[in-house]
Amino acid sequence: MPEHSDSPGSPESPESPESPDRTLLVTGAPVVAAGTPVRAEALAVRGGRVVHVGTATDARAALGGRVDEELHLDGGLVHPGFVDAHCHPVMYGQALAWVDLRPERVPDLDTLVAVLREAARDLPAGVPVRGFGYEHRRLAEGRHPDCHDLDRVAVDREVYVMNASGHGGVVNSHTLRACGITAGTPSPEGGSIGRFDNGEPDGQLWDAACDLLTGPAGVKIGNHGPNFHLSEPDAIMADHLLRAQEVFLAAGVTTVGDAQVSRREMETYLRAHADGTLRMRVSAYLTSALLDTALDLGVVRGFGDDRFRVQGVKFYADGTLGGWTAYFPEGYAADCCHHGQLYHSAEEYADIVRRAHAAGLQTATHAQSPFAIGMVLDAIEKAQADRARDDMRHRIEHCGLPTDEQIARMADLGVVPVMQPQHHLRTGDGTLTAVGDLGHRYNPAGRCADLAVPVVFSSDAPVAPPAPLEAVAAAATRRTVLGTVLGDESLRLSVGAGLHAHTGAAAAALHREHAVGALAPGMLADFTVLDADPLTVSADALTGIRVRETWIGGSRAWAAPGR
């Protein structure tokens, strides 16, 4: 794989080296041109890049009269491919292969056990039974399952259900024994082992404690994040990535940022890149557990090519709001004795950020609570004071509950918050229960925009599905699935600004705004065809807009059935 320039704004290498002069003319639908709400008539592409956006006559002339392929659409809208700046495609594909435990399907623990039992009947003996997506606050019982609940599924094999947050879950008694987890097993730094009142483990494993599930030869990341890197044979991992790509492309997403890459993901992406099955563009953020390895190898920002590249390093400050592991030193409103946790001390965290920054690696840190967000800002400010670097665009992932003062600091420091409006859509009510009225500020995109902080959207799939228009709608209405409206109008973001947050601004968060996220001459020809213009419908109607086709580098990557 060729090395890409370390310059964040340098042009990327041409796509489709086998046919660098192949041309495409797109007509028959308005085209979203970069930097303007005005719609163009046509799009001209040569060698995988846009050469003209304008009238059909001028677009055809820009191709010198030679059109190898003409895509004549029957209406709709040609829109820049969406950019999902924070997601976990390999994990998402794996979760799609597991039992679906989302609240829409699993309202209570008896149903959870029943659907897992049904899945177990179709599996060979000894094969683990795994499920994804339960939300304990939306179960009728209002609690997590425990190991005894899962023992009703199977007692002779692993049963593991992952919470919708991805930060942990619950295993059965068989798995506790197989992993050697007993009353005497201490909770690791940056993680927790759930316990019954008598001190025996109850099956819950959170954050860094998930290392206990991956086996002696599996991926270990210590107190550098939740370990969801459960390895399977290469062919199965390839299938997981193929399955995930199909969903992303069907949603019009053409570029993603994988926000936690271990050797499992790296190997999966490199194999797919080599055999031509990596269709999306992927920017990888290595887990900070690999920071020493990256520095030893001299891996720098932008190492790779326009299909797969290493962009930076993923860190964790605190845990998740959904699992009550985000850190609140004063305690949660719902339980003043519960504080959540930090993955690192402030001093340790500041040191690893300093080392990444000094090497020119962009940092992307998960932080939800005001305390954790402040810890990130302090570390970045100190790193810049030690060694000033221009335009690093250090990121705060999720950035769920920043204060106005912290948002102003982000503007001063050039820090980019990468939010997921689908989180407050799905779990905003649970956040209100957990942290009280502070939860009304969850994902304050409007305040960020007002204070000149770039707003970036993403899905965090599998925590939420890749659905950019759902994210834009959620930010515009701030209405949860249960009908609660979070905060006041100052926290909302307009549809137009939301679309930019999922295209141009998201591309900039990946240092790729000169190549993706817009349709303009010189940009990669990554676009999606929508069946309506999002700016012409109400925010509530956005989720009814469908994707017809998705194109990457001027080649069709996905089409709706029947097209």
CORMO-V968142 format. One record per pair of residues at least 4 apart in sequence whose C-alpha atoms are under 7 Angstrom apart, sorted by the first residue. I is the first residue (numbers start at 1). J is the second residue. If there is no record, write none. Layout:
# CORMO-V968142
i: (I;I)
j: (J;J)
This chain:
# CORMO-V968142
i: (1;1;2;2;3;3;3;4;4;4;4;5;5;6;6;6;8;9;9;9;11;11;12;12;13;14;14;15;15;15;16;16;16;19;20;21;21;22;22;22;23;23;23;23;23;23;24;24;24;24;24;24;24;24;25;25;25;25;25;25;25;25;26;26;26;26;26;26;27;27;27;27;27;27;27;28;28;28;28;29;29;29;29;29;29;29;30;30;30;30;30;31;31;31;31;31;31;31;31;32;32;32;32;33;33;33;33;33;34;34;34;40;40;40;41;41;41;42;42;42;42;42;43;43;43;43;44;44;44;44;44;44;44;45;45;45;45;45;46;46;48;48;48;48;49;49;49;49;49;49;50;50;50;50;50;50;50;51;51;51;52;52;52;52;53;53;54;54;55;56;57;58;59;60;60;61;63;76;76;76;76;76;77;77;77;77;77;78;78;78;78;79;79;79;80;80;80;80;80;80;81;81;81;81;81;81;81;82;82;82;82;82;82;82;83;83;83;83;83;83;83;83;83;84;84;84;84;84;84;84;84;84;85;85;85;85;85;85;86;86;86;86;86;86;86;87;87;87;87;87;87;87;87;88;88;88;88;88;88;88;89;89;89;89;89;90;90;90;90;90;91;91;92;92;92;92;93;93;93;93;93;94;94;95;95;98;98;98;99;99;99;99;100;100;100;101;101;101;101;101;101;101;102;102;102;103;103;103;103;106;106;107;107;107;107;108;108;108;108;109;109;109;110;111;112;113;113;113;113;114;115;116;116;117;117;119;120;123;126;127;128;128;128;129;129;129;130;130;130;131;131;131;132;132;132;132;133;133;133;134;134;135;135;135;136;136;136;137;137;137;138;139;145;145;146;146;146;146;146;147;147;147;147;147;147;147;148;148;150;150;150;150;151;151;151;154;155;156;157;158;158;158;159;159;160;160;160;161;161;161;162;162;162;162;163;163;163;164;165;165;165;166;167;167;167;167;168;168;168;168;168;169;169;169;170;170;170;171;171;171;171;172;172;173;174;175;176;176;176;177;179;179;181;182;182;183;183;183;187;187;187;187;188;188;188;189;189;189;190;190;190;190;190;190;190;191;191;191;191;192;192;192;192;193;193;193;193;193;194;194;194;194;194;195;195;195;195;196;196;196;205;205;206;207;207;207;208;208;208;208;208;210;210;211;211;211;211;214;214;214;218;219;221;221;221;223;224;224;224;224;224;225;229;231;232;232;233;234;235;236;237;237;238;238;239;240;241;242;243;244;245;245;246;247;248;248;248;249;249;249;249;250;250;251;251;251;252;252;252;254;254;254;254;255;255;255;256;256;256;257;257;257;258;258;258;258;259;259;259;260;260;260;260;261;261;261;261;261;261;262;262;262;263;264;265;266;267;268;269;270;271;272;272;272;273;273;280;281;281;281;282;282;282;283;283;283;283;284;284;284;284;285;285;285;285;285;286;286;286;286;287;287;287;288;288;288;290;291;292;293;294;294;295;299;300;300;301;301;301;301;301;301;302;302;302;303;303;304;304;304;305;311;312;312;312;313;313;313;313;314;314;314;315;315;315;316;316;316;316;317;317;317;317;317;317;317;318;318;318;318;318;318;318;318;318;318;319;319;319;319;319;320;320;320;320;321;321;321;322;324;325;325;326;326;326;326;327;327;327;327;327;327;327;328;328;328;328;328;329;330;330;331;331;331;331;331;332;332;332;332;332;333;333;333;334;334;334;344;344;345;346;346;347;348;349;350;350;351;352;353;353;354;354;355;356;356;357;357;357;358;362;362;362;363;363;364;364;364;364;365;365;365;366;366;366;367;367;367;367;367;367;368;368;368;368;368;368;369;369;369;370;370;370;370;371;372;373;373;373;374;374;375;376;377;378;379;380;381;381;382;383;384;384;393;393;393;393;394;394;395;395;395;395;396;396;396;397;397;397;398;398;398;398;399;399;399;399;400;400;401;401;401;402;402;403;404;405;406;407;407;408;408;409;410;410;410;410;411;411;411;416;416;416;417;417;418;418;418;418;419;419;419;419;420;420;420;420;421;421;421;421;421;422;422;422;422;422;423;423;424;424;424;425;425;425;425;426;426;427;428;428;429;430;431;431;432;432;432;432;435;440;440;441;444;444;445;445;445;445;445;446;446;446;446;446;447;447;447;448;448;448;448;449;449;449;454;455;455;456;456;456;456;457;457;457;458;459;459;459;460;461;461;467;468;468;469;469;469;470;470;470;471;472;472;472;472;473;473;473;473;473;474;474;475;475;476;476;476;476;476;477;478;478;478;479;479;479;479;480;480;487;493;493;494;495;495;495;496;496;497;498;499;500;500;501;501;502;503;503;503;504;504;504;504;505;506;507;507;507;507;507;508;508;512;513;514;515;515;516;516;516;519;524;525;525;525;526;526;526;526;527;527;527;528;528;528;528;529;529;529;529;530;530;530;530;531;531;531;531;532;534;537;537;538;548;548;549;549;549;550;550;550;550;551;551;551;551;552;552;559)
j: (304;305;304;305;303;304;305;302;303;304;305;10;302;300;301;302;511;511;512;514;514;515;306;515;306;47;48;47;48;553;20;47;48;47;47;46;47;46;47;68;45;46;47;67;68;69;44;45;46;67;68;69;70;554;43;44;45;60;67;69;70;71;42;43;44;70;71;72;41;42;43;56;71;72;73;72;73;74;75;41;73;74;75;76;77;78;39;40;41;77;78;39;40;41;42;43;77;78;79;39;40;78;79;39;40;53;519;520;518;519;520;53;54;55;54;55;56;53;54;55;56;59;52;53;54;59;50;51;52;53;59;60;63;49;50;51;525;554;50;51;524;525;553;554;522;523;524;525;553;554;519;520;521;522;523;524;525;62;521;522;59;62;520;521;59;520;58;59;59;60;61;62;63;64;65;65;67;529;530;531;532;533;529;530;531;532;533;527;528;529;530;527;528;529;517;518;519;526;527;528;252;253;254;517;526;527;528;252;253;254;255;502;503;517;253;254;255;256;502;503;506;507;517;253;255;256;257;457;458;459;502;506;256;257;457;458;506;510;256;257;258;259;458;459;460;256;257;258;259;458;459;460;461;92;258;259;260;460;461;462;93;241;244;258;461;94;240;241;244;265;95;462;96;244;461;462;97;240;241;243;244;98;240;132;462;130;131;132;116;130;131;132;131;132;133;105;106;112;131;132;133;134;106;133;134;107;134;135;138;111;112;111;138;139;140;112;139;140;141;113;139;145;114;115;116;117;150;152;153;118;119;120;153;121;153;123;129;127;157;157;157;158;159;158;159;160;159;160;161;160;161;162;161;162;163;164;162;163;164;163;164;139;163;164;142;143;144;142;143;430;142;143;149;170;150;170;202;203;204;151;170;171;172;173;202;203;152;172;154;159;171;172;155;172;173;159;174;174;174;172;174;175;171;172;170;171;172;169;170;171;166;168;169;170;167;168;169;463;320;322;463;463;206;207;226;320;205;206;207;210;226;204;205;206;203;204;205;175;176;203;204;176;203;177;178;179;180;181;203;181;212;213;185;200;201;199;200;201;191;192;193;209;192;208;209;208;223;343;207;208;223;341;342;343;344;206;207;208;209;205;206;207;209;201;204;205;206;209;201;202;203;204;205;199;200;201;202;200;201;202;209;210;210;225;226;227;222;223;225;226;227;226;227;220;221;222;227;218;219;230;231;229;225;227;289;343;288;289;315;316;343;316;264;264;236;237;237;238;239;240;241;268;242;268;243;244;245;246;247;248;249;280;250;251;252;253;466;253;254;550;558;547;558;466;467;547;528;547;550;280;281;526;552;280;281;282;281;282;283;282;283;284;282;283;284;285;284;285;314;285;286;287;314;265;266;284;285;286;287;266;286;287;267;268;269;270;271;272;273;274;275;276;277;278;277;278;307;306;307;308;307;308;309;308;309;310;311;309;310;311;312;310;311;312;313;314;290;312;313;314;313;314;315;313;314;315;294;295;296;297;298;299;299;303;360;361;310;311;312;360;361;362;309;310;311;309;310;308;309;310;309;362;361;362;363;361;362;363;364;363;364;365;364;365;366;343;365;366;367;342;343;344;365;366;367;372;325;326;327;341;342;343;366;367;368;372;325;326;327;341;342;324;325;326;368;325;326;431;431;340;340;341;340;341;368;369;339;340;341;342;369;371;372;332;339;340;369;371;339;336;339;335;336;337;338;339;336;338;339;434;435;434;435;436;433;434;435;348;349;349;350;375;351;352;353;354;379;355;356;357;379;358;383;359;360;361;361;362;383;387;392;393;394;394;395;394;395;396;397;395;396;397;396;397;398;372;373;396;397;398;399;372;373;398;399;400;401;373;400;401;374;401;402;403;375;376;377;399;402;378;406;379;380;381;382;383;384;385;413;386;387;388;389;414;415;416;509;415;416;415;416;417;418;416;417;418;417;418;419;417;418;419;420;417;418;419;443;442;443;441;442;443;406;407;407;408;409;410;411;448;412;451;413;414;415;416;453;415;452;453;453;454;509;455;456;455;456;457;458;443;456;457;458;457;458;459;460;425;443;471;474;475;426;459;464;471;474;427;428;428;442;480;474;479;480;481;480;481;431;432;480;433;434;435;439;436;437;439;440;439;486;487;487;448;491;449;455;491;492;493;450;490;491;492;493;451;490;491;452;453;454;455;453;454;455;505;501;505;501;502;505;506;501;502;506;502;464;465;466;464;465;466;471;472;502;473;542;543;474;542;543;475;476;495;498;499;477;495;539;540;542;478;479;492;493;492;493;494;495;539;492;485;486;492;483;484;485;486;484;485;491;497;498;498;499;535;539;500;535;501;502;503;504;505;505;506;506;507;517;518;508;513;517;518;509;510;511;512;513;516;517;512;513;516;517;523;523;524;523;524;526;523;553;552;553;554;551;552;553;554;550;551;552;547;549;550;551;547;548;549;550;545;546;547;548;545;546;547;548;545;542;541;542;542;559;560;558;559;560;556;557;558;559;555;556;557;558;556;557;563)
